[in-house]
Amino acid sequence: MLGKRRGVQENVSEQAVSLKSELFEWLETVAFSLVAVVLVFTFIFRIVGVDGKSMQNTLQDGDRLIISHLFYQPKAGDIVVVTQPNAVNKPLIKRIIALGGQTVDIDTERGLVYVDGVVINEPYIKEPTVRIPNPPMTFPYTVPEGKVFVMGDNRNNSLDSRSTDVGPIDERYILGKAIFRIFPLNRLGGLYGNLE
């Protein structure tokens, strides 16, 4: 009888040790997963929200985007988040129109934007560019090296590089390129107008 009791106690003790071991492994896996997610979303991807109407119709107020800066080299047509200090004191989501060394000109009578003397194809804009935000830059404007010229897709309702309150954006202030919309769910997916 004593042997049976000792065997039952050993079996219960082994089960408790096994349960503790499984629980520890499970907690270790969860902790590792959380650390991995935090690292991925800190150094590779970030989630940002759109605030305002300056990127309509491509982006809407309240959209949530995944952005990435990993191995990013600025290109004309990219939608980027910039953190360069500006008049509105907040990060901006805009489209890169020109890179350092390129010359931008705007014909507000015809609503056209030129880069290096060539009209750029802009199927993503809400309406032609007939207005320049105040205080305006002087055009034609040559973008300094190491900087980019950005504009919102809703050209007539966007504070962007056309204004001296924002100006050209130093590439070091590009937080990342918008690569995917995750919210709202009915518009989940890649971003029209990211020219690749």
N, C-alpha and C positions, 0 to 999 in steps of 0.2 A: 504494500500500500504506500509506504514511504517512497519507494522507488518510482511509483506511478506519479505521485505528487511532485517529486523532484523533476521528472520528465516533463510534466505539464508546465511547471514553472520555467524550466529551461526553454521550452517551446514558446511560451509567452514572452520571455525575455528576448529570444531571437527575433520574434515578430516585431517587438518594440524597437529593437536595434535596426531591423530592416526598414521599418516604417520611418524612423528618424533619418536613416540614410537616404531613402527615396525623397522625403520631404526636403532634406538639405540639397539634394541634386536638383530638385524642381525649383527651389528658391534660387539656387546658383544660376540655373538656366534663365529664369525670369530676370534676375539682376543683370546678367550678361546681355540679354536681349535689350533691356532698357538702356544700358550704357551704349550699345551699338546704335540704337535708334537716335539717341541724343548726339552721338558723334557724327552720324550721317547727316542729321538735320542741322548740325552746327557748322560742319566743315565742307559738306558736299551739296546739300540741298537746304533751302529755307522755304518757309511758307509765308507769303505776304498777302495783304489785302489791298484791293483797289479802293481809293478814297477820292471820289469826284467823277466828273464827266469828261475830263480832258482826253481820254483815250477811246471815247465812243466812236464808232460802233464796234470796234474790236473788243474792247473791255468795258464792262459796266461797273458802276459803283457797287461795292460789296463783293465782287468776284474775288476768289481766293486762288492764288497762283503758286506754283512751285518754281523757284528760281535756282540757278546754279552758277557758281563762279569757277568751278573746277576746270582748269586749262582754258579759260575763256579769253578769246581775242576779239575785241569789238569789230563788228561788221555793220555796214549800212543795212538798214531794214530790221535789225534786232530790236526787240522790245526789252528795255533794261530798267532796273531800279537803281536810282542814283541817290547818294546821301550827301552830296556836296552842299555846304551851307548855302541857303537861298532866302529870298524875301518871305516865303511862307513858312520857313522853319520846320520843314518836314521832308521826308524822302519823296521823290517824284518817280512816277512810272511814265516813261516816254519812249519814243522810237528814235534810234540813231539814223540821222539823215546824211551826215558827212563825217569823215575822219580827219585827223590832223593833216594839214597841207592842202586840203580841198577847199574850194571856194563855193560858198552858197550865195545864191541870189534869189530874190522873191519878186515876182510880178503880181502885185495885188489886184491890178486891173483885170488880168486874165486868170488869176487864181493859180498860177504855176510856180513851181519851185525848181530851181536849176542847181545842179552840182557840176562844177567845172564846165559851165556853159551848156550843159545838156539837161533838158527837161526830164525829171525823174518820173517814172511810172508809179503812181500811188493809188492802186485799187482799194486800199484799206481806209482812205480818209472819209470822213463823214460828209464833207463838202469842200469845195475849192478854197484855197488859202487867199482870202480877200482882206484879212485883218492882221495886223502885227501888234502884239501886246505892248503896252507902255511900261517903262520907257524903252523905246525901240533901239535895237542895234542899227548900225549903219551898213547898208548893203550896196554892192556885194561885200561879203565878209569872208576872209580867209581864216579857217580854223587853225589855231596854233598846234604845233606838233605835241603829241601826248594828250590831246583833248579831243572830244567829240561834240558834234552839234546835234541836239535832240529837239524833237517837236512832238506834240500830242497829235493823235489821229483826228481829234475834233478841233481842227486848226483854229477856228474862230472863237474857241472857248478854252484856250490852253495857255498857261504861263509856262514858257519854255525858253530855249536858247535864243529866240528872237528878241527877248527882253534883256536889258542889262541887269535886271533883278535876278536873273538866272545865269545868262551867258553860256559860254562853252563849258563843257563838263570835263574836269580832269579825269582821265581813265582810272586813276587810283580810287576815285569815289564811285565807281560802278560796283554796286553790291552783287549784281548778278544778272544773267539773262533769263527772262521769263520763258519757260519751256513747256508748261502744261497748266491748264486750268482744272482745279479740283472741285470748285464750287461756283455756281450752283450745279447740281448734278445733271440738270437737263442741258447744260452747255459744257459738260465734262469733255476734256480732250485737248488736242494741240491748238495752238493759236494761229488763226488765219492772219496772214500778213507777216509772220516771221519768215523772211525770205531766205531760203536755203537752196 
